[in-house]
């Protein structure tokens, strides 16, 4: 950990708040430190003490810390928000953060920060997931890249493209699907659920996994996904796509700086393939909340979050991490995500966000299940994905995952509030 000294939030005076955040990309952490310094120097009423915790240990640190020993304000990965609400580690922000800040959020940030019709998290940015291509290799294969969600390749068209692009890709493999990131980890859930949603399936419905996770729609979607292994590059070097070894890669907006520097005008962004219900994309990134340690001091905590979500603060952060600006006004001004800009597709996707239990052909960005039991969901599903990628029977693996998830929910009374 690194940060300023100070006791936990509950022991501070009204003029001091303790803040925890994850130490991820160096540029992102540096931007946050800069913003904290700017906040502290912008007024004399509140001092924010920032502690950065390594990303690998961050969520487990919050989980193992009692509510009273948490900081006043903490960052969290969006899918974990509901579990922290369930554990009484977050306060509703509806009366803490200004209405102007809440009303200015883009739809994706609103969707992933809401639980039981209350706001528990706000974010400076969101993320997009897409298909990136090397225009030179696409042209060599005689393939035209789809530019909008409406033009997304069907699964059959995508399969044909993979076969053709494998012929022209120097590595002999058409695509990097992120295998090196670990399909059993959160990467697997984040990058494969769009296929499931696009096929008309989902992970859970009304707190139940059996009959949902292991549905025929999901089985068929994941059988299709597993068949792509024939064309997938394991990318152990981490540079297969920017080095021009593969024609395609399936990843998020955060790779734009690296990709654009390597490929220049040959870099193209495309929607993910359409399995029948329209192209879908995952979203939900790091957000901010206020803990019970700040009770009696929520005005100070709220002022800090209001500062973080100003357009100027958002601009500082997204310049560092190339993320989608989290406010509508900042998004309109973005040189990357605004109208006719290179990453406009991601912004358009997030404008039509929906929850994973209400996926329609009208929404594109879908939030992972907002439930306190999400850690059990992603753990079981991720284990199934790893086995499926290795050749295991899809139906059997999803049946097993569904049983494990339902057992966890049963053991925890369905994660219902007392």
C-alpha positions, 0 to 999 in steps of 0.5 A, a space after each residue: 500500500 502507498 498513501 498518506 498516514 491517517 486513521 480509518 474514516 470513522 475516526 477522522 474529523 469532518 474535514 478529513 476523509 480516507 480514500 482507497 483505490 486500486 493501483 492499476 495502470 501506472 498512468 491511471 494511478 498517477 492521474 488519480 493522485 493528481 486529482 486528489 491533490 487538485 481537490 485538496 488544493 481547490 478548497 480548505 474544508 476537506 482533505 482527502 488522504 489517498 491509499 493505493 492498494 495493488 489491484 491483485 489484492 484490492 477486492 479481497 482487502 475490502 472483503 476482509 475489512 469490517 465496515 467500520 474499518 473501511 475508508 470513507 470513500 472507496 473504489 470498486 470494480 462494478 460487478 462487486 458493488 452489490 456484494 458490498 451493499 449486501 455486506 453493509 459496506 456501502 451507503 446509498 449515494 442518492 442523498 450524498 452526491 449532487 443530483 447534477 452529478 447523478 443526472 449527468 452520468 452516461 447510461 452504462 455508468 447508471 446501470 452498473 451503479 444501481 442496485 435495488 433502485 438505489 445508487 451505490 456507485 458512481 464512475 468517472 468512466 466506463 469500458 467498451 468491448 469490441 473486435 479490432 482489426 488490421 485493415 491491411 490483412 482484412 483487405 488482403 483477405 478481401 473482407 470488408 469490416 463492419 463499422 456499426 452495430 447494425 452491420 455486425 457480422 452474423 456468426 456464420 459470416 464471422 466463421 468465414 472471416 476467421 477461416 479466410 483471415 487465418 490464411 493471410 495472418 503471419 501467425 497462421 491464426 486469425 484472432 487473439 481472444 485473450 486466452 492468455 488472460 485466463 478464461 477462468 478469471 473475470 476476463 472469461 465472463 466479461 468477454 464471453 457473456 456478450 455471445 450468450 446475450 446475443 444468442 438470447 441467453 443469460 447467466 441467471 434469472 430471478 436468482 436462479 441459474 439452473 435452467 438459465 445458465 445451462 439453457 440451449 441458447 447458452 450451450 449453442 453459443 459456447 459451442 460456437 465460441 469453443 470452435 474458434 480455438 482452431 483460429 485463435 492465437 494463444 498470444 503468450 507474447 501479449 503482442 500478437 495483434 499489434 505486431 501484425 501476427 493476427 488480423 483480429 483481436 477481441 478486447 476493450 478500449 483500453 488497448 487503443 493507445 497501444 494498437 493505434 501507435 502500432 497500426 496507425 490508419 490500419 486499425 479498425 474497430 468493429 462490433 462483436 458478431 451477432 448470434 441472433 439478438 443483435 450484437 452485444 458488448 460487456 461493460 462496467 468498470 471501476 466505480 466509487 462509493 461511500 462506506 458506513 465509516 463516513 456516516 456523520 461525514 457524508 457531506 465531505 465524502 460527497 464533495 470529493 465524489 462531485 469533484 471526481 465526476 466533473 468534466 475536467 476530472 474525467 478528462 484527466 482520467 480518460 486521457 490516462 486510460 483511454 476509457 469512455 467518459 462517464 458523464 454525458 457532457 464529457 462524452 460529447 467533448 471527447 476527441 475519441 468517443 464523440 460523434 464521428 470520432 475513432 471510438 464512437 462505436 463504444 459510446 453508442 453501445 453504452 447509450 443503449 445499456 441494459 441489465 442482464 435479466 432484461 436483454 432485448 434486441 434494442 440494447 447493446 451494452 449489457 451489465 454483468 449480473 448485479 447481485 450480491 452472489 456475483 463472486 460465486 456466479 463468475 467463479 463457477 462460470 469461469 471454471 466452466 469456460 476454462 474446461 469448455 475451451 479445453 474440450 469438455 462437454 458444454 452442457 455438462 460443464 454448464 449443468 455443473 456450474 448452475 448447480 454450484 451457483 444455486 447451491 451457493 445462493 441457497 446456502 446464503 438465503 438467496 442473498 436476500 436482504 434481512 
